Amino acid sequence: MRRGTLAWIISCGTVALAATVVVALWSTGVLPLKTAPSQAPSTTSGPVAEDVMTAEEASIDFLDNWVDGDGRVVRHDQGGDTVSEGQAYGLLIALGANDEGRFDTIWRWTQSNLLRADGLLAWRWKDGEIVDDEPASDADVDAARALVLAGSRFDRPDLTEAGNSLAGAVIGSMTAQTPLGRILLPGVWAAGGPDYDYNPSYASPVAFGLLAESTGDARWAELRTGGADVTAALLTKSPLPPDWARVTATGDVHAMAGAAGNGEDARYSYDAARLPLRFAESCLEEDRRLAAQMLPPLTREDHLPVSLDLGGTALNSDEHPIAYLARAAAAASAGNASEATDDVGRASDMAQQYGTYYGAAWTALGKLMLETTTLGGCAPLAN
């Protein structure tokens, strides 16, 4: 089964209706069963308070509220399940909290419950068992990144070895050569070609660079170049990148509605908003320029809905922390530090007012990426 994003935005006041519609769409095969990313219901923000949480404090807050004692990252707001993305976020955030004990606990649970025979991570676990064993490449890359960083941070060769092993499984089964260079496929299901479904927000220049250095495998450096080239190609087609795209055998790129979509309802939303964050933390000027290029359509109004068309027009009025963090990343990359700091504060305040797994995770990750070098990047808002 092809996996993709659930391109259906659920507001707090319409959860029951939206769930009914989604079930109906699933039954007709219109939507795939997997959602990526694991987005929480949207919220509408209230007044913005001063952001008094440091990146480390935001990390501890996430660990305290969303990680069980056994190391399972629980999506309390989404039925209590666990996904590989969440475990990877937990590992990165544990680094942000400088908490070796909880890092170990999260990794042990991940190994015991999600690690497949081929070295990749199964995507979804619920009620004591894996319910979808397809791997998601962004989760596996983030987890490998966290492991190699932890190996260095905590002087733990066992963690470095685990990260290199996971990275080797990813590079061997979830990448492809295209006319635009090597790209990260969203999953094993997307292999085969000659055209490839592609999630732009899975490209992570810092992670690719760290894994290239740690593993010594030149394909990770190729992936870093290919990811940047595809991002640049997408931004020549539209001011904002889509949640999902297709890279063709001729080297062209097309926006899509989802991994099984036809491009008629392509949007910038919960997935694509991660892209400016991943490029803003890069140490390469050309990556930061790509993040800055996304700023104009995100600054039409102070209020920033989470779902936009690719020109920047709002598709609804729902807000979410990831939207403001993305704009902060673009602004910081463009040299607008004051505006970026304001948006980070707004995202942090929103995450605290409306407790959601995805909002809390990305508030911690966004602050770590933009304000600290903890995750191996070059934070544009670091003091």
ABEGO torsion letter per residue (X at the ends): XBBBBBBBBBBAAAAAAAAAAAAAAAAAGABBABBOBBBBBBBBBBBBBBBABBAAAAAAAAAAAABBAAGBBBBAAAGGBBBAAAAAAAAAAAAAAGBAAAAAAAAAAAAAAABBAAGBBBABBBGGBBABABBBAAAAAAAAAAAAAAAAAAGBAAAAAAAAAAAAAAAAAABBBBAAEBBBBABAAABGOABBBBBAAABBAAAAAAAAAAAGBAAAAAAAAAAAAAAAAAAAABABBBABBBBBAAGBBBBBABAABAGAABBBBAAAAAAAAAAAABABAAAAAAAAAAAAAAAABABBBABBBAAGBBABABBBAAAAAAAAAAAAAAGBAAAAAAAAAAAAAAAAABBBAAAAAAAAAAAAAAABAAAGBBBAABX
